[in-house]
Amino acid sequence: MATATVPLPLSPARSARTVAARGASATGAAVLSILGSMAAIGIAALGLLVVPVAALVVFGPVLLDLLR
C-alpha cells in the first residue's frame, strides 16, 4: 500500500511591501482591539448607571420634599 504526498507550493519571496502591509495590518488590528475594549467598558459603565438614575428619577422629588 502506497501513500501519496502532496507537495506544498513554494512561498513567494517576501517583498518589502508585503512585510510592511503585514505590520500595518497587525497594528490596525491592535488599535481596533483596544478601541473595541474601550467601547465595551464604556457600554458596561453606562449600564451600571441605569439603576441609580432610575432611582433618582423615581425617588428624587420625594427625597427633596423630605429635606425641606
N, C-alpha and C positions, 0 to 999 in steps of 0.2 A: 504494500500500500504506500503510495507516494503522497506527500503533502505539497501543495502549491504555495509558492510565496509570491506576494505582490510587491514589486519594487516601489519604494516611495519616490515621488518626484523630487528632483533636486530643487532646493530652495534658491531663488534668485539672489544674487548679491545685493546686500542692503545698501541702498544709496543714502546719502546724507538727508535727502528729502524724506525718505521713509522713516529714518530714525527720528528726525525732527517731528514728523507727524505723529509718531507714537508717543513722543514726550509731551506734545501739546494735547494729545487725546487723554493721556493719563492725568495731566494737570487739570484739564477741563472736567474730567470725571471726579477728581478730588474736590474741586471747587463746588460742583453740583452736589456732591455728597454732603459737604459741610453746610451749604445753603439749605439743603433739604432737612438736615438735622435741626438747624436753627428754626426753620418754619414749623417743624413738628413740635419743638419745645414751646414755641410761641402759641401754637394752637392749644397745646395742653395747658399752658398757663391761663389762657383765656377761658378754657373750660372750667378751671378751678375757680374762676371769679364769678361764674354764673349763679351759684347758690348764694354767696354773700350779697350780690347785687339784688337778687330777687328778694332776699330777706329785708334788705334796706328799703326796697320799694314798698313791700307789704307792711312792714312794722315801723318804718321811719316816721311817718306822721304821728302815729300813736305815741312813740317814744318822745318825740319833740313836744307833744302836748303834755306829757308827764313831767317834763323838765321845767315847764313854765309855771 
